[in-house]
């Protein structure tokens, strides 16, 4: 069956200090995205769609063209602030687009099959892709999330945002809460700020979404309906964000759609800050040394 990988690569990399989507981490200039595409191809995905920004589209397309088009279909779609449903408005001083769920919505006209969503700056591990691919082969009508332990997803160099996943007795998500600016306190406990000006503690072993989701095409209809409601309610805010976990959680609470939590032995690591880069390079070199990847990925 056809399976698409949707890569969210429209971020500006403000905390990183540049476009990390095209930064080199492998020994021959490979990006994290290159390793994601490699794993997806091996897992049976046959199309990749990149969500990018118009202002760096030409550079991005040129950078990735010629690498893997003989192995997987490739499409590029842009996410922009003004790409919203007709009849809706936003604050004239707003500068950034609307977040990850808005980014996914940009692909509704080019994806008509089950699809996985990933961040372009996160390494998810080969088994994560095979787990999702096998899940799609069940021809299930449910959504899915590949979850990771919070303790394995924090950065030593600043805060991170994570969707904390809560499950029920059937292995379905019962709730997903987007927690912003998570960091360890002086005692090493993961915390994030609450609306009252204090801090909420999180468990080291809390399951979190790293934005690796498995969706069927009907996600676009749900997402668009919720985006319209979001714009009506918060469209005039300067920095409001329309997140994937919020869309999924609304569907869970309304009992419109089940989302299954998928277990796998994947190793996650990512790059949020420039200081994360040496660690990512070292881990990729270790995987190459173990034979997980060839030294020249697309050779």
C-alpha positions as CSV (number, residue, x, y, z in Angstrom):
1,X,0.0,0.0,0.0
2,X,1.1,3.6,-0.5
3,X,2.5,5.4,2.5
4,X,3.8,8.9,2.8
5,X,6.2,10.6,5.1
6,X,5.4,14.2,5.9
7,X,8.4,16.1,7.1
8,X,7.8,19.4,9.0
9,X,10.8,21.5,7.9
10,X,9.3,25.0,7.9
11,X,10.9,26.1,11.3
12,X,13.2,29.1,11.3
13,X,15.7,27.5,13.8
14,X,15.7,30.7,15.9
15,X,17.1,28.8,19.0
16,X,19.6,27.0,16.8
17,X,20.8,30.0,15.0
18,X,20.1,28.9,11.4
19,X,18.4,26.5,9.2
20,X,19.2,23.2,10.9
21,X,17.1,21.3,8.2
22,X,20.1,21.7,5.9
23,X,22.9,21.5,8.4
24,X,25.5,18.7,8.1
25,X,25.6,16.0,10.8
26,X,26.8,12.9,8.9
27,X,30.4,12.3,7.8
28,X,29.6,13.2,4.2
29,X,27.4,16.2,4.8
30,X,24.2,14.2,5.5
31,X,21.4,16.0,7.3
32,X,19.1,14.5,10.0
33,X,16.4,14.6,7.3
34,X,18.6,12.3,5.1
35,X,18.7,9.7,7.8
36,X,14.9,10.0,8.2
37,X,14.3,9.5,4.5
38,X,16.7,6.5,4.4
39,X,14.8,4.8,7.3
40,X,11.4,5.6,5.8
41,X,12.4,4.1,2.5
42,X,13.7,0.9,4.1
43,X,10.4,0.7,6.1
44,X,8.3,0.8,2.9
45,X,7.3,4.5,2.6
46,X,7.1,5.5,-1.1
47,X,6.5,9.2,-1.0
48,X,7.9,12.1,1.0
49,X,6.3,15.6,1.3
50,X,8.3,18.4,2.8
51,X,6.6,21.4,4.5
52,X,8.9,24.4,4.0
53,X,8.8,28.2,3.8
54,X,8.6,30.1,0.6
55,X,11.6,32.3,1.3
56,X,14.0,29.4,1.5
57,X,12.2,27.0,-0.9
58,X,14.6,27.4,-3.8
59,X,17.7,26.7,-1.6
60,X,15.9,23.7,0.1
61,X,14.8,22.1,-3.1
62,X,18.2,22.5,-4.7
63,X,19.9,21.1,-1.6
64,X,17.8,17.9,-1.6
65,X,17.3,17.4,-5.3
66,X,19.3,14.5,-6.8
67,X,19.7,12.6,-3.6
68,X,16.8,10.1,-3.4
69,X,14.2,10.8,-6.1
70,X,15.1,7.4,-7.7
71,X,14.0,5.7,-4.5
72,X,11.0,7.7,-3.3
73,X,8.5,10.3,-4.8
74,X,9.2,13.8,-3.6
75,X,6.9,16.8,-3.2
76,X,7.4,20.3,-1.6
77,X,4.7,22.4,-0.1
78,X,5.0,25.7,1.6
79,X,3.5,27.0,4.9
80,X,2.8,30.7,5.1
81,X,1.0,32.9,7.6
82,X,-1.6,34.0,5.0
83,X,-2.6,30.4,4.0
84,X,-5.8,30.3,6.0
85,X,-9.4,29.5,5.1
86,X,-11.3,32.2,3.2
87,X,-13.3,34.6,5.4
88,X,-10.9,34.5,8.4
89,X,-8.6,37.2,9.6
90,X,-5.4,37.5,11.7
91,X,-3.5,40.3,13.5
92,X,-1.7,42.5,10.9
93,X,1.4,42.6,13.1
94,X,1.7,38.8,13.3
95,X,4.8,37.4,11.7
96,X,5.0,33.6,12.1
97,X,2.7,30.9,10.7
98,X,0.3,29.0,12.9
99,X,2.2,25.9,14.2
100,X,2.5,22.2,13.5
101,X,-1.1,21.3,12.9
102,X,-1.3,24.2,10.4
103,X,1.8,22.9,8.7
104,X,0.2,19.4,8.3
105,X,-2.9,21.0,6.9
106,X,-0.8,22.5,4.1
107,X,-0.4,19.0,2.6
108,X,-4.1,18.2,2.3
109,X,-4.1,18.4,-1.5
110,X,-1.0,16.2,-2.1
111,X,-1.6,13.3,0.4
112,X,-4.4,10.8,-0.1
113,X,-3.0,7.8,1.7
114,X,-1.9,6.9,5.3
115,X,0.9,9.2,6.3
116,X,3.5,9.6,9.1
117,X,4.4,13.1,10.4
118,X,7.9,13.9,11.7
119,X,10.0,16.9,12.6
120,X,12.8,17.6,10.2
121,X,15.3,18.2,13.0
122,X,14.6,15.0,15.0
123,X,16.2,11.5,14.7
124,X,13.6,8.8,15.5
125,X,15.4,5.6,14.7
126,X,14.8,2.9,12.1
127,X,12.4,0.8,14.2
128,X,10.0,3.8,14.6
129,X,9.4,3.9,10.9
130,X,8.9,0.1,10.6
131,X,6.6,0.3,13.6
132,X,4.4,2.9,11.9
133,X,4.6,1.2,8.5
134,X,3.5,-2.1,10.0
135,X,0.7,-0.3,11.7
136,X,-0.6,1.1,8.4
137,X,-0.5,-2.4,6.9
138,X,-3.3,-3.3,9.4
139,X,-5.5,-1.0,7.3
140,X,-6.8,0.4,10.6
141,X,-8.9,3.6,10.7
142,X,-7.3,4.8,13.9
143,X,-4.5,7.3,14.4
144,X,-1.3,6.5,16.1
145,X,1.6,8.1,18.0
146,X,5.1,6.8,18.6
147,X,5.9,7.8,22.1
148,X,9.2,8.3,23.9
149,X,10.3,8.6,27.5
150,X,10.6,12.3,28.5
151,X,14.0,11.7,30.2
152,X,15.4,10.7,26.8
153,X,14.2,13.8,25.0
154,X,15.4,16.7,27.1
155,X,18.2,19.1,26.1
156,X,21.1,20.2,28.4
157,X,21.1,23.6,26.7
158,X,17.6,25.0,27.1
159,X,13.9,24.4,27.3
160,X,11.9,22.1,25.0
161,X,8.2,21.6,24.2
162,X,6.6,18.2,24.5
163,X,3.2,16.7,24.1
164,X,2.7,14.5,27.3
165,X,0.7,11.4,26.5
166,X,-1.6,9.6,28.8
167,X,-3.0,6.2,27.9
168,X,-6.0,4.0,28.9
169,X,-6.3,0.3,29.5
170,X,-6.7,-0.4,25.8
171,X,-3.4,1.3,24.8
172,X,-5.2,4.3,23.3
173,X,-4.4,7.9,24.1
174,X,-6.8,9.2,26.7
175,X,-5.2,12.7,26.8
176,X,-2.3,14.6,25.3
177,X,-1.1,17.8,26.9
178,X,1.2,20.2,25.1
179,X,3.7,21.3,27.8
180,X,5.8,24.3,26.9
181,X,9.4,25.2,28.0
182,X,10.2,22.0,29.9
183,X,13.6,22.0,31.6
184,X,15.1,20.3,34.7
185,X,15.2,22.4,37.8
186,X,18.2,22.6,40.2
187,X,17.3,19.1,41.7
188,X,17.1,17.6,38.2
189,X,13.3,17.3,38.1
190,X,11.6,18.1,34.7
191,X,9.2,21.0,35.1
192,X,7.2,23.4,32.9
193,X,5.6,26.7,33.8
194,X,1.9,26.9,34.6
195,X,-0.6,29.7,34.1
196,X,-0.4,30.7,37.8
197,X,3.3,31.6,37.5
198,X,4.5,28.4,39.2
199,X,6.0,25.2,37.9
200,X,4.4,21.8,37.3
201,X,6.6,18.7,37.8
202,X,6.7,15.8,35.2
203,X,7.9,12.2,35.7
204,X,11.1,11.1,34.1
205,X,9.2,8.2,32.5
206,X,6.3,10.3,31.2
207,X,5.5,9.3,27.6
208,X,5.8,12.2,25.3
209,X,5.1,12.8,21.6
210,X,8.0,13.9,19.5
211,X,5.6,14.8,16.7
212,X,5.9,11.3,15.2
213,X,2.3,10.6,14.3
214,X,0.4,8.2,12.0
215,X,-2.7,9.6,10.4
216,X,-5.2,8.6,7.8
217,X,-6.3,11.2,5.2
218,X,-9.4,12.1,7.1
219,X,-7.1,13.9,9.6
220,X,-7.2,16.8,7.2
221,X,-10.9,17.3,7.5
222,X,-10.8,17.2,11.3
223,X,-7.8,19.5,11.3
224,X,-9.4,22.1,9.0
225,X,-12.6,22.2,11.1
226,X,-10.6,22.8,14.3
227,X,-8.3,25.4,12.6
228,X,-11.4,27.4,11.7
229,X,-12.6,27.3,15.3
230,X,-9.0,28.2,16.4
231,X,-8.9,31.2,14.1
232,X,-12.3,32.4,15.3
233,X,-11.1,32.2,18.9
234,X,-7.5,33.1,18.8
235,X,-6.7,34.4,15.3
236,X,-6.0,37.9,16.4
237,X,-3.3,36.8,18.9
238,X,0.2,37.6,17.9
239,X,1.8,34.3,18.9
240,X,-1.0,31.7,19.2
241,X,-0.1,28.2,17.9
242,X,-2.2,25.5,16.4
243,X,-0.5,22.3,17.6
244,X,-1.0,18.7,16.4
245,X,-1.4,17.4,20.0
246,X,-4.3,19.8,20.6
247,X,-6.1,18.6,17.5
248,X,-5.6,14.9,18.5
249,X,-6.7,15.6,22.1
250,X,-9.9,17.4,20.9
251,X,-10.8,14.3,18.8
252,X,-10.1,12.0,21.8
253,X,-12.2,14.1,24.2
254,X,-15.1,14.2,21.7
255,X,-14.8,10.5,21.1
256,X,-14.5,11.1,17.3
257,X,-11.3,9.2,16.8
258,X,-9.0,6.8,18.7
259,X,-5.3,7.2,18.7
260,X,-3.1,4.2,19.5
261,X,0.1,4.5,21.5
262,X,2.8,2.5,19.6
263,X,5.6,0.8,21.4
264,X,9.0,0.3,19.8
265,X,12.7,0.2,20.7
266,X,13.5,3.4,18.8
267,X,16.3,5.7,19.9
268,X,15.4,9.4,19.7
269,X,17.7,12.4,19.6
270,X,17.4,15.9,18.2
271,X,18.9,19.2,17.8
272,X,17.2,22.3,19.3
273,X,20.3,24.3,20.2
274,X,23.7,24.7,18.4
275,X,25.2,23.1,21.5
276,X,23.3,19.9,20.7
277,X,25.1,19.4,17.4
278,X,28.3,17.6,18.7
279,X,26.2,15.0,20.6
280,X,24.1,14.3,17.4
281,X,27.2,13.9,15.3
282,X,28.7,11.5,17.8
283,X,25.6,9.4,18.0
284,X,25.3,9.1,14.2
285,X,28.9,8.1,13.9
286,X,28.3,5.4,16.5
287,X,25.4,4.1,14.5
288,X,27.6,4.1,11.4
289,X,30.2,2.2,13.3
290,X,27.6,-0.4,14.4
291,X,26.6,-0.9,10.7
292,X,23.1,0.6,11.1
293,X,23.9,3.1,8.3
294,X,26.5,3.2,5.5
295,X,29.2,5.8,5.8
296,X,28.0,7.3,2.5
297,X,24.3,7.3,2.8
298,X,23.2,7.9,-0.8
299,X,26.3,6.6,-2.5
